[in-house]
Amino acid sequence: MSYYFLLPVTFLRFWFIEAPVSLIGFFGSVNSAFDRLFSLTLLFKTFFKPWKNEYRQGLVGFSIGMGMLIKSCVILVDLTLFFLLLFGELITVLLFIFLPIATVYFLFY
């Protein structure tokens, strides 16, 4: 019987504390999968290495320079996609948190 009186508090704790923490944890795993899928950290680690492991005499400098150019373009695209993903995640969390508030607002006004 006393559980029914605690139901609003249980809902508020779930909606505003437990669910956003779980949602942020899920988005952390999505970001980790994005990093592995687009190999963003690997591109940063191997930035000053040739793109195709070209080590012939006279071509090493060109290969390193071309690799840096190609990796710069790929890193720029990857970072753009990653920031779009982060923006979408932020919007999703904020919409989730403000959904009950907006519902109550639109019910009374």
TORMILUM-555164 format. One record per residue: x, y, z of N, C-alpha, C, O in turn; residue number from 1. Coordinates in Angstrom, 1 decimal, always signed. Layout:
<nodes>
n.east X | n.north Y | n.up Z | ca.east X | ca.north Y | ca.up Z | c.east X | c.north Y | c.up Z | o.east X | o.north Y | o.up Z | resi NUM
...
</nodes>
This chain:
<nodes>
n.east +0.8 | n.north -1.2 | n.up +0.0 | ca.east +0.0 | ca.north +0.0 | ca.up +0.0 | c.east +0.9 | c.north +1.3 | c.up +0.0 | o.east +0.5 | o.north +2.2 | o.up -0.7 | resi 1
n.east +1.9 | n.north +1.3 | n.up +0.8 | ca.east +2.8 | ca.north +2.5 | ca.up +0.8 | c.east +3.6 | c.north +2.6 | c.up -0.4 | o.east +4.1 | o.north +3.7 | o.up -0.7 | resi 2
n.east +3.7 | n.north +1.6 | n.up -1.2 | ca.east +4.4 | ca.north +1.7 | ca.up -2.5 | c.east +3.7 | c.north +2.7 | c.up -3.4 | o.east +4.4 | o.north +3.4 | o.up -4.2 | resi 3
n.east +2.4 | n.north +2.8 | n.up -3.4 | ca.east +1.6 | ca.north +3.7 | ca.up -4.3 | c.east +1.9 | c.north +5.1 | c.up -4.0 | o.east +1.9 | o.north +6.0 | o.up -4.9 | resi 4
n.east +2.2 | n.north +5.4 | n.up -2.7 | ca.east +2.6 | ca.north +6.8 | ca.up -2.3 | c.east +4.0 | c.north +7.2 | c.up -2.8 | o.east +4.3 | o.north +8.3 | o.up -3.1 | resi 5
n.east +4.8 | n.north +6.2 | n.up -2.9 | ca.east +6.2 | ca.north +6.4 | ca.up -3.4 | c.east +6.4 | c.north +6.4 | c.up -4.9 | o.east +7.4 | o.north +6.6 | o.up -5.4 | resi 6
n.east +5.3 | n.north +6.0 | n.up -5.6 | ca.east +5.4 | ca.north +5.9 | ca.up -7.0 | c.east +5.8 | c.north +7.1 | c.up -7.8 | o.east +6.6 | o.north +7.0 | o.up -8.7 | resi 7
n.east +5.3 | n.north +8.3 | n.up -7.4 | ca.east +5.8 | ca.north +9.5 | ca.up -8.1 | c.east +7.3 | c.north +9.8 | c.up -7.9 | o.east +8.0 | o.north +10.2 | o.up -8.8 | resi 8
n.east +7.8 | n.north +9.5 | n.up -6.7 | ca.east +9.2 | ca.north +9.7 | ca.up -6.4 | c.east +10.0 | c.north +8.7 | c.up -7.1 | o.east +11.1 | o.north +9.0 | o.up -7.6 | resi 9
n.east +9.5 | n.north +7.4 | n.up -7.2 | ca.east +10.2 | ca.north +6.4 | ca.up -8.0 | c.east +10.3 | c.north +6.8 | c.up -9.4 | o.east +11.3 | o.north +6.6 | o.up -10.1 | resi 10
n.east +9.2 | n.north +7.3 | n.up -10.0 | ca.east +9.2 | ca.north +7.7 | ca.up -11.4 | c.east +10.2 | c.north +8.8 | c.up -11.6 | o.east +11.0 | o.north +8.8 | o.up -12.6 | resi 11
n.east +10.2 | n.north +9.8 | n.up -10.7 | ca.east +11.1 | ca.north +11.0 | ca.up -10.9 | c.east +12.6 | c.north +10.5 | c.up -10.8 | o.east +13.4 | o.north +11.0 | o.up -11.5 | resi 12
n.east +12.8 | n.north +9.6 | n.up -9.8 | ca.east +14.2 | ca.north +9.1 | ca.up -9.7 | c.east +14.6 | c.north +8.4 | c.up -11.0 | o.east +15.8 | o.north +8.5 | o.up -11.4 | resi 13
n.east +13.7 | n.north +7.5 | n.up -11.5 | ca.east +14.1 | ca.north +6.8 | ca.up -12.7 | c.east +14.3 | c.north +7.7 | c.up -13.9 | o.east +15.3 | o.north +7.6 | o.up -14.6 | resi 14
n.east +13.3 | n.north +8.7 | n.up -14.1 | ca.east +13.3 | ca.north +9.5 | ca.up -15.3 | c.east +14.5 | c.north +10.5 | c.up -15.3 | o.east +15.1 | o.north +10.7 | o.up -16.4 | resi 15
n.east +14.8 | n.north +11.1 | n.up -14.2 | ca.east +15.8 | ca.north +12.1 | ca.up -14.1 | c.east +17.2 | c.north +11.7 | c.up -13.7 | o.east +18.1 | o.north +12.5 | o.up -13.8 | resi 16
n.east +17.3 | n.north +10.5 | n.up -13.1 | ca.east +18.6 | ca.north +10.1 | ca.up -12.6 | c.east +19.1 | c.north +8.8 | c.up -13.3 | o.east +20.1 | o.north +8.8 | o.up -14.0 | resi 17
n.east +18.3 | n.north +7.7 | n.up -13.1 | ca.east +18.7 | ca.north +6.4 | ca.up -13.6 | c.east +18.7 | c.north +6.3 | c.up -15.1 | o.east +19.7 | o.north +5.8 | o.up -15.7 | resi 18
n.east +17.7 | n.north +6.7 | n.up -15.8 | ca.east +17.6 | ca.north +6.6 | ca.up -17.2 | c.east +18.6 | c.north +7.5 | c.up -17.9 | o.east +19.2 | o.north +7.0 | o.up -18.9 | resi 19
n.east +18.8 | n.north +8.8 | n.up -17.6 | ca.east +19.8 | ca.north +9.5 | ca.up -18.3 | c.east +21.2 | c.north +8.9 | c.up -18.1 | o.east +22.1 | o.north +9.0 | o.up -19.0 | resi 20
n.east +21.5 | n.north +8.4 | n.up -16.9 | ca.east +22.8 | ca.north +7.8 | ca.up -16.7 | c.east +23.0 | c.north +6.6 | c.up -17.6 | o.east +24.1 | o.north +6.4 | o.up -18.2 | resi 21
n.east +22.0 | n.north +5.7 | n.up -17.7 | ca.east +22.0 | ca.north +4.6 | ca.up -18.6 | c.east +22.1 | c.north +5.0 | c.up -20.0 | o.east +22.8 | o.north +4.4 | o.up -20.8 | resi 22
n.east +21.4 | n.north +6.1 | n.up -20.4 | ca.east +21.4 | ca.north +6.6 | ca.up -21.8 | c.east +22.8 | c.north +7.1 | c.up -22.1 | o.east +23.3 | o.north +6.9 | o.up -23.2 | resi 23
n.east +23.5 | n.north +7.8 | n.up -21.2 | ca.east +24.8 | ca.north +8.3 | ca.up -21.4 | c.east +25.8 | c.north +7.2 | c.up -21.5 | o.east +26.7 | o.north +7.2 | o.up -22.3 | resi 24
n.east +25.6 | n.north +6.1 | n.up -20.7 | ca.east +26.5 | ca.north +4.9 | ca.up -20.8 | c.east +26.3 | c.north +4.2 | c.up -22.1 | o.east +27.3 | o.north +3.8 | o.up -22.7 | resi 25
n.east +25.1 | n.north +4.2 | n.up -22.6 | ca.east +24.8 | ca.north +3.6 | ca.up -24.0 | c.east +25.5 | c.north +4.4 | c.up -25.0 | o.east +26.2 | o.north +3.9 | o.up -25.9 | resi 26
n.east +25.4 | n.north +5.7 | n.up -24.9 | ca.east +26.0 | ca.north +6.6 | ca.up -25.9 | c.east +27.6 | c.north +6.5 | c.up -25.8 | o.east +28.2 | o.north +6.7 | o.up -26.8 | resi 27
n.east +28.1 | n.north +6.2 | n.up -24.6 | ca.east +29.5 | ca.north +6.0 | ca.up -24.5 | c.east +30.0 | c.north +4.8 | c.up -25.3 | o.east +31.0 | o.north +4.8 | o.up -26.0 | resi 28
n.east +29.2 | n.north +3.7 | n.up -25.3 | ca.east +29.5 | ca.north +2.5 | ca.up -26.1 | c.east +29.3 | c.north +2.8 | c.up -27.6 | o.east +30.0 | o.north +2.2 | o.up -28.4 | resi 29
n.east +28.3 | n.north +3.6 | n.up -27.9 | ca.east +28.2 | ca.north +4.0 | ca.up -29.3 | c.east +29.4 | c.north +4.8 | c.up -29.8 | o.east +29.9 | o.north +4.6 | o.up -30.9 | resi 30
n.east +29.9 | n.north +5.7 | n.up -29.0 | ca.east +31.1 | ca.north +6.5 | ca.up -29.3 | c.east +32.3 | c.north +5.6 | c.up -29.5 | o.east +33.1 | o.north +5.8 | o.up -30.4 | resi 31
n.east +32.4 | n.north +4.6 | n.up -28.6 | ca.east +33.5 | ca.north +3.7 | ca.up -28.7 | c.east +33.4 | c.north +2.9 | c.up -30.0 | o.east +34.4 | o.north +2.6 | o.up -30.7 | resi 32
n.east +32.2 | n.north +2.4 | n.up -30.3 | ca.east +32.1 | ca.north +1.7 | ca.up -31.6 | c.east +32.4 | c.north +2.6 | c.up -32.8 | o.east +33.0 | o.north +2.1 | o.up -33.8 | resi 33
n.east +32.0 | n.north +3.9 | n.up -32.7 | ca.east +32.3 | ca.north +4.8 | ca.up -33.8 | c.east +33.8 | c.north +5.0 | c.up -33.9 | o.east +34.3 | o.north +5.0 | o.up -35.1 | resi 34
n.east +34.5 | n.north +5.1 | n.up -32.8 | ca.east +35.9 | ca.north +5.2 | ca.up -32.9 | c.east +36.6 | c.north +4.0 | c.up -33.5 | o.east +37.5 | o.north +4.1 | o.up -34.3 | resi 35
n.east +36.1 | n.north +2.8 | n.up -33.1 | ca.east +36.7 | ca.north +1.6 | ca.up -33.7 | c.east +36.3 | c.north +1.4 | c.up -35.2 | o.east +37.1 | o.north +1.0 | o.up -36.0 | resi 36
n.east +35.1 | n.north +1.8 | n.up -35.5 | ca.east +34.6 | ca.north +1.7 | ca.up -36.9 | c.east +35.4 | c.north +2.7 | c.up -37.9 | o.east +35.7 | o.north +2.3 | o.up -39.0 | resi 37
n.east +35.6 | n.north +3.9 | n.up -37.4 | ca.east +36.2 | ca.north +4.9 | ca.up -38.3 | c.east +37.7 | c.north +5.0 | c.up -37.9 | o.east +38.4 | o.north +5.9 | o.up -38.6 | resi 38
n.east +38.2 | n.north +4.3 | n.up -37.0 | ca.east +39.6 | ca.north +4.2 | ca.up -36.6 | c.east +40.3 | c.north +5.6 | c.up -36.4 | o.east +41.3 | o.north +5.9 | o.up -37.0 | resi 39
n.east +39.6 | n.north +6.4 | n.up -35.7 | ca.east +40.0 | ca.north +7.8 | ca.up -35.5 | c.east +41.3 | c.north +7.9 | c.up -34.7 | o.east +42.2 | o.north +8.6 | o.up -35.0 | resi 40
n.east +41.4 | n.north +7.1 | n.up -33.6 | ca.east +42.6 | ca.north +7.1 | ca.up -32.8 | c.east +43.8 | c.north +6.5 | c.up -33.5 | o.east +44.9 | o.north +7.0 | o.up -33.4 | resi 41
n.east +43.5 | n.north +5.5 | n.up -34.4 | ca.east +44.6 | ca.north +4.9 | ca.up -35.2 | c.east +45.2 | c.north +5.9 | c.up -36.2 | o.east +46.4 | o.north +6.0 | o.up -36.4 | resi 42
n.east +44.3 | n.north +6.7 | n.up -36.7 | ca.east +44.7 | ca.north +7.8 | ca.up -37.7 | c.east +45.6 | c.north +8.8 | c.up -37.0 | o.east +46.6 | o.north +9.3 | o.up -37.5 | resi 43
n.east +45.3 | n.north +9.2 | n.up -35.7 | ca.east +46.1 | ca.north +10.1 | ca.up -35.0 | c.east +47.5 | c.north +9.5 | c.up -34.6 | o.east +48.5 | o.north +10.1 | o.up -34.7 | resi 44
n.east +47.4 | n.north +8.2 | n.up -34.2 | ca.east +48.7 | ca.north +7.5 | ca.up -33.8 | c.east +49.6 | c.north +7.3 | c.up -35.0 | o.east +50.9 | o.north +7.4 | o.up -34.8 | resi 45
n.east +49.1 | n.north +7.1 | n.up -36.2 | ca.east +50.0 | ca.north +6.9 | ca.up -37.4 | c.east +50.0 | c.north +8.0 | c.up -38.3 | o.east +50.2 | o.north +7.9 | o.up -39.5 | resi 46
n.east +49.8 | n.north +9.2 | n.up -37.8 | ca.east +49.7 | ca.north +10.4 | ca.up -38.7 | c.east +51.0 | c.north +10.7 | c.up -39.5 | o.east +50.9 | o.north +11.0 | o.up -40.6 | resi 47
n.east +52.2 | n.north +10.5 | n.up -38.9 | ca.east +53.5 | ca.north +10.8 | ca.up -39.5 | c.east +54.1 | c.north +9.5 | c.up -40.2 | o.east +55.3 | o.north +9.5 | o.up -40.5 | resi 48
n.east +53.3 | n.north +8.5 | n.up -40.5 | ca.east +53.7 | ca.north +7.3 | ca.up -41.2 | c.east +53.1 | c.north +7.4 | c.up -42.6 | o.east +52.1 | o.north +8.0 | o.up -42.8 | resi 49
n.east +53.8 | n.north +6.7 | n.up -43.6 | ca.east +53.2 | ca.north +6.7 | ca.up -44.9 | c.east +51.9 | c.north +6.0 | c.up -45.0 | o.east +51.6 | o.north +5.1 | o.up -44.1 | resi 50
n.east +51.0 | n.north +6.4 | n.up -45.9 | ca.east +49.7 | ca.north +5.8 | ca.up -46.0 | c.east +49.7 | c.north +4.3 | c.up -46.4 | o.east +49.0 | o.north +3.5 | o.up -45.9 | resi 51
n.east +50.6 | n.north +4.0 | n.up -47.3 | ca.east +50.7 | ca.north +2.6 | ca.up -47.8 | c.east +52.0 | c.north +1.9 | c.up -47.5 | o.east +52.4 | o.north +1.0 | o.up -48.3 | resi 52
n.east +52.7 | n.north +2.3 | n.up -46.5 | ca.east +54.0 | ca.north +1.7 | ca.up -46.1 | c.east +55.0 | c.north +1.7 | c.up -47.3 | o.east +55.6 | o.north +0.6 | o.up -47.6 | resi 53
n.east +55.2 | n.north +2.8 | n.up -48.0 | ca.east +56.1 | ca.north +2.9 | ca.up -49.1 | c.east +57.5 | c.north +3.4 | c.up -48.5 | o.east +57.6 | o.north +4.5 | o.up -48.0 | resi 54
n.east +58.5 | n.north +2.5 | n.up -48.6 | ca.east +59.8 | ca.north +2.8 | ca.up -48.1 | c.east +60.9 | c.north +2.7 | c.up -49.1 | o.east +62.0 | o.north +2.4 | o.up -48.8 | resi 55
n.east +60.6 | n.north +2.8 | n.up -50.4 | ca.east +61.6 | ca.north +2.8 | ca.up -51.4 | c.east +62.4 | c.north +4.0 | c.up -51.4 | o.east +61.9 | o.north +5.1 | o.up -51.0 | resi 56
n.east +63.6 | n.north +3.9 | n.up -51.9 | ca.east +64.6 | ca.north +5.1 | ca.up -51.9 | c.east +64.0 | c.north +6.2 | c.up -52.7 | o.east +63.5 | o.north +6.0 | o.up -53.9 | resi 57
n.east +63.9 | n.north +7.4 | n.up -52.1 | ca.east +63.4 | ca.north +8.6 | ca.up -52.8 | c.east +61.9 | c.north +8.8 | c.up -52.7 | o.east +61.4 | o.north +9.9 | o.up -53.0 | resi 58
n.east +61.2 | n.north +7.8 | n.up -52.3 | ca.east +59.7 | ca.north +7.9 | ca.up -52.2 | c.east +59.2 | c.north +8.0 | c.up -50.8 | o.east +58.0 | o.north +8.2 | o.up -50.5 | resi 59
n.east +60.1 | n.north +7.9 | n.up -49.8 | ca.east +59.7 | ca.north +7.9 | ca.up -48.4 | c.east +59.1 | c.north +9.3 | c.up -48.0 | o.east +58.1 | o.north +9.3 | o.up -47.4 | resi 60
n.east +59.8 | n.north +10.4 | n.up -48.4 | ca.east +59.3 | ca.north +11.7 | ca.up -48.0 | c.east +58.0 | c.north +12.0 | c.up -48.7 | o.east +57.1 | o.north +12.5 | o.up -48.1 | resi 61
n.east +57.9 | n.north +11.6 | n.up -50.0 | ca.east +56.6 | ca.north +11.8 | ca.up -50.7 | c.east +55.5 | c.north +11.0 | c.up -50.1 | o.east +54.4 | o.north +11.5 | o.up -49.9 | resi 62
n.east +55.8 | n.north +9.8 | n.up -49.7 | ca.east +54.8 | ca.north +8.9 | ca.up -49.1 | c.east +54.3 | c.north +9.4 | c.up -47.8 | o.east +53.1 | o.north +9.4 | o.up -47.4 | resi 63
n.east +55.3 | n.north +9.9 | n.up -47.0 | ca.east +54.9 | ca.north +10.5 | ca.up -45.7 | c.east +54.0 | c.north +11.7 | c.up -45.9 | o.east +53.0 | o.north +11.9 | o.up -45.2 | resi 64
n.east +54.4 | n.north +12.6 | n.up -46.8 | ca.east +53.7 | ca.north +13.8 | ca.up -47.0 | c.east +52.3 | c.north +13.5 | c.up -47.6 | o.east +51.3 | o.north +14.1 | o.up -47.2 | resi 65
n.east +52.2 | n.north +12.6 | n.up -48.5 | ca.east +50.9 | ca.north +12.2 | ca.up -49.1 | c.east +50.0 | c.north +11.5 | c.up -48.0 | o.east +48.8 | o.north +11.7 | o.up -48.0 | resi 66
n.east +50.6 | n.north +10.7 | n.up -47.2 | ca.east +49.9 | ca.north +10.1 | ca.up -46.1 | c.east +49.3 | c.north +11.1 | c.up -45.1 | o.east +48.2 | o.north +11.0 | o.up -44.7 | resi 67
n.east +50.1 | n.north +12.2 | n.up -44.8 | ca.east +49.7 | ca.north +13.2 | ca.up -43.9 | c.east +48.5 | c.north +14.0 | c.up -44.6 | o.east +47.6 | o.north +14.4 | o.up -43.9 | resi 68
n.east +48.6 | n.north +14.2 | n.up -45.9 | ca.east +47.5 | ca.north +14.9 | ca.up -46.6 | c.east +46.2 | c.north +14.1 | c.up -46.6 | o.east +45.2 | o.north +14.6 | o.up -46.3 | resi 69
n.east +46.3 | n.north +12.9 | n.up -46.9 | ca.east +45.2 | ca.north +12.0 | ca.up -47.0 | c.east +44.6 | c.north +11.8 | c.up -45.6 | o.east +43.4 | o.north +11.9 | o.up -45.4 | resi 70
n.east +45.4 | n.north +11.6 | n.up -44.6 | ca.east +45.0 | ca.north +11.4 | ca.up -43.2 | c.east +44.3 | c.north +12.6 | c.up -42.7 | o.east +43.4 | o.north +12.6 | o.up -41.9 | resi 71
n.east +44.8 | n.north +13.8 | n.up -43.1 | ca.east +44.2 | ca.north +15.1 | ca.up -42.6 | c.east +42.8 | c.north +15.2 | c.up -43.1 | o.east +41.9 | o.north +15.6 | o.up -42.4 | resi 72
n.east +42.6 | n.north +14.8 | n.up -44.4 | ca.east +41.2 | ca.north +14.9 | ca.up -44.9 | c.east +40.3 | c.north +13.9 | c.up -44.3 | o.east +39.2 | o.north +14.2 | o.up -43.9 | resi 73
n.east +40.8 | n.north +12.7 | n.up -44.0 | ca.east +40.0 | ca.north +11.6 | ca.up -43.4 | c.east +39.7 | c.north +12.0 | c.up -42.0 | o.east +38.6 | o.north +11.8 | o.up -41.5 | resi 74
n.east +40.7 | n.north +12.5 | n.up -41.2 | ca.east +40.5 | ca.north +12.9 | ca.up -39.9 | c.east +39.5 | c.north +14.1 | c.up -39.8 | o.east +38.6 | o.north +14.1 | o.up -38.9 | resi 75
n.east +39.5 | n.north +15.0 | n.up -40.7 | ca.east +38.6 | ca.north +16.1 | ca.up -40.7 | c.east +37.1 | c.north +15.6 | c.up -40.9 | o.east +36.2 | o.north +16.0 | o.up -40.3 | resi 76
n.east +37.0 | n.north +14.6 | n.up -41.8 | ca.east +35.6 | ca.north +14.1 | ca.up -42.1 | c.east +35.2 | c.north +13.3 | c.up -40.9 | o.east +34.0 | o.north +13.4 | o.up -40.4 | resi 77
n.east +36.1 | n.north +12.5 | n.up -40.3 | ca.east +35.7 | ca.north +11.7 | ca.up -39.1 | c.east +35.4 | c.north +12.6 | c.up -37.9 | o.east +34.4 | o.north +12.3 | o.up -37.2 | resi 78
n.east +36.1 | n.north +13.6 | n.up -37.7 | ca.east +35.8 | ca.north +14.5 | ca.up -36.6 | c.east +34.4 | c.north +15.3 | c.up -36.8 | o.east +33.7 | o.north +15.5 | o.up -35.9 | resi 79
n.east +34.2 | n.north +15.6 | n.up -38.1 | ca.east +32.9 | ca.north +16.2 | ca.up -38.4 | c.east +31.7 | c.north +15.3 | c.up -38.1 | o.east +30.7 | o.north +15.6 | o.up -37.5 | resi 80
n.east +31.9 | n.north +14.0 | n.up -38.5 | ca.east +30.8 | ca.north +13.0 | ca.up -38.2 | c.east +30.7 | c.north +12.8 | c.up -36.7 | o.east +29.6 | o.north +12.6 | o.up -36.2 | resi 81
n.east +31.9 | n.north +12.7 | n.up -36.0 | ca.east +31.8 | ca.north +12.5 | ca.up -34.6 | c.east +31.1 | c.north +13.6 | c.up -33.8 | o.east +30.4 | o.north +13.4 | o.up -32.9 | resi 82
n.east +31.4 | n.north +14.9 | n.up -34.2 | ca.east +30.7 | ca.north +16.0 | ca.up -33.6 | c.east +29.2 | c.north +16.0 | c.up -33.9 | o.east +28.4 | o.north +16.4 | o.up -33.1 | resi 83
n.east +28.9 | n.north +15.6 | n.up -35.1 | ca.east +27.4 | ca.north +15.5 | ca.up -35.4 | c.east +26.8 | c.north +14.4 | c.up -34.6 | o.east +25.7 | o.north +14.6 | o.up -34.1 | resi 84
n.east +27.5 | n.north +13.3 | n.up -34.3 | ca.east +27.0 | ca.north +12.2 | ca.up -33.5 | c.east +26.9 | c.north +12.7 | c.up -32.0 | o.east +25.8 | o.north +12.5 | o.up -31.4 | resi 85
n.east +27.9 | n.north +13.5 | n.up -31.5 | ca.east +27.8 | ca.north +14.0 | ca.up -30.2 | c.east +26.6 | c.north +15.0 | c.up -30.0 | o.east +25.9 | o.north +15.0 | o.up -29.0 | resi 86
n.east +26.4 | n.north +15.8 | n.up -31.1 | ca.east +25.3 | ca.north +16.8 | ca.up -31.0 | c.east +24.0 | c.north +16.0 | c.up -31.0 | o.east +23.1 | o.north +16.4 | o.up -30.3 | resi 87
n.east +23.8 | n.north +15.0 | n.up -31.8 | ca.east +22.6 | ca.north +14.2 | ca.up -31.8 | c.east +22.4 | c.north +13.5 | c.up -30.5 | o.east +21.2 | o.north +13.4 | o.up -30.0 | resi 88
n.east +23.4 | n.north +13.0 | n.up -29.8 | ca.east +23.3 | ca.north +12.4 | ca.up -28.5 | c.east +22.9 | c.north +13.4 | c.up -27.5 | o.east +22.1 | o.north +13.1 | o.up -26.6 | resi 89
n.east +23.5 | n.north +14.6 | n.up -27.5 | ca.east +23.1 | ca.north +15.7 | ca.up -26.6 | c.east +21.7 | c.north +16.1 | c.up -26.7 | o.east +20.9 | o.north +16.2 | o.up -25.7 | resi 90
n.east +21.2 | n.north +16.2 | n.up -28.0 | ca.east +19.8 | ca.north +16.6 | ca.up -28.2 | c.east +18.9 | c.north +15.5 | c.up -27.7 | o.east +17.8 | o.north +15.8 | o.up -27.1 | resi 91
n.east +19.3 | n.north +14.2 | n.up -27.9 | ca.east +18.4 | ca.north +13.1 | ca.up -27.5 | c.east +18.3 | c.north +13.1 | c.up -25.9 | o.east +17.2 | o.north +12.9 | o.up -25.4 | resi 92
n.east +19.4 | n.north +13.3 | n.up -25.2 | ca.east +19.4 | ca.north +13.3 | ca.up -23.8 | c.east +18.5 | c.north +14.5 | c.up -23.3 | o.east +17.7 | o.north +14.3 | o.up -22.4 | resi 93
n.east +18.7 | n.north +15.6 | n.up -23.9 | ca.east +17.9 | ca.north +16.8 | ca.up -23.4 | c.east +16.4 | c.north +16.6 | c.up -23.7 | o.east +15.6 | o.north +17.0 | o.up -22.9 | resi 94
n.east +16.1 | n.north +16.1 | n.up -24.9 | ca.east +14.7 | ca.north +15.8 | ca.up -25.2 | c.east +14.1 | c.north +14.8 | c.up -24.2 | o.east +13.0 | o.north +14.9 | o.up -23.8 | resi 95
n.east +14.9 | n.north +13.8 | n.up -23.9 | ca.east +14.4 | ca.north +12.8 | ca.up -22.9 | c.east +14.2 | c.north +13.4 | c.up -21.6 | o.east +13.2 | o.north +13.1 | o.up -20.9 | resi 96
n.east +15.0 | n.north +14.2 | n.up -21.1 | ca.east +14.9 | ca.north +14.8 | ca.up -19.8 | c.east +13.7 | c.north +15.8 | c.up -19.7 | o.east +13.0 | o.north +15.8 | o.up -18.8 | resi 97
n.east +13.5 | n.north +16.6 | n.up -20.8 | ca.east +12.5 | ca.north +17.6 | ca.up -20.8 | c.east +11.1 | c.north +17.1 | c.up -21.3 | o.east +10.2 | o.north +17.9 | o.up -21.3 | resi 98
n.east +11.0 | n.north +15.9 | n.up -21.7 | ca.east +9.7 | ca.north +15.3 | ca.up -22.1 | c.east +8.6 | c.north +15.4 | c.up -21.1 | o.east +7.5 | o.north +15.9 | o.up -21.4 | resi 99
n.east +8.9 | n.north +14.9 | n.up -19.8 | ca.east +7.8 | ca.north +15.1 | ca.up -18.8 | c.east +7.5 | c.north +16.5 | c.up -18.5 | o.east +6.3 | o.north +16.8 | o.up -18.3 | resi 100
n.east +8.5 | n.north +17.4 | n.up -18.5 | ca.east +8.2 | ca.north +18.8 | ca.up -18.2 | c.east +7.4 | c.north +19.4 | c.up -19.3 | o.east +6.4 | o.north +20.1 | o.up -19.0 | resi 101
n.east +7.7 | n.north +19.1 | n.up -20.5 | ca.east +6.9 | ca.north +19.6 | ca.up -21.7 | c.east +5.5 | c.north +19.1 | c.up -21.7 | o.east +4.6 | o.north +19.8 | o.up -22.0 | resi 102
n.east +5.3 | n.north +17.8 | n.up -21.3 | ca.east +4.0 | ca.north +17.2 | ca.up -21.2 | c.east +3.1 | c.north +17.9 | c.up -20.2 | o.east +2.0 | o.north +18.2 | o.up -20.5 | resi 103
n.east +3.7 | n.north +18.1 | n.up -19.0 | ca.east +2.9 | ca.north +18.8 | ca.up -18.0 | c.east +2.6 | c.north +20.3 | c.up -18.4 | o.east +1.5 | o.north +20.8 | o.up -18.1 | resi 104
n.east +3.6 | n.north +20.9 | n.up -19.0 | ca.east +3.4 | ca.north +22.3 | ca.up -19.5 | c.east +2.2 | c.north +22.4 | c.up -20.5 | o.east +1.4 | o.north +23.2 | o.up -20.4 | resi 105
n.east +2.2 | n.north +21.4 | n.up -21.5 | ca.east +1.2 | ca.north +21.5 | ca.up -22.5 | c.east -0.2 | c.north +21.0 | c.up -22.0 | o.east -1.2 | o.north +21.3 | o.up -22.6 | resi 106
n.east -0.2 | n.north +20.3 | n.up -20.9 | ca.east -1.5 | ca.north +19.9 | ca.up -20.3 | c.east -2.2 | c.north +21.0 | c.up -19.6 | o.east -3.4 | o.north +21.1 | o.up -19.7 | resi 107
n.east -1.4 | n.north +21.9 | n.up -19.0 | ca.east -2.0 | ca.north +23.0 | ca.up -18.3 | c.east -2.0 | c.north +24.3 | c.up -19.0 | o.east -2.7 | o.north +25.3 | o.up -18.5 | resi 108
n.east -1.4 | n.north +24.5 | n.up -20.1 | ca.east -1.3 | ca.north +25.8 | ca.up -20.8 | c.east -1.7 | c.north +25.6 | c.up -22.3 | o.east -1.7 | o.north +26.6 | o.up -23.0 | resi 109
</nodes>
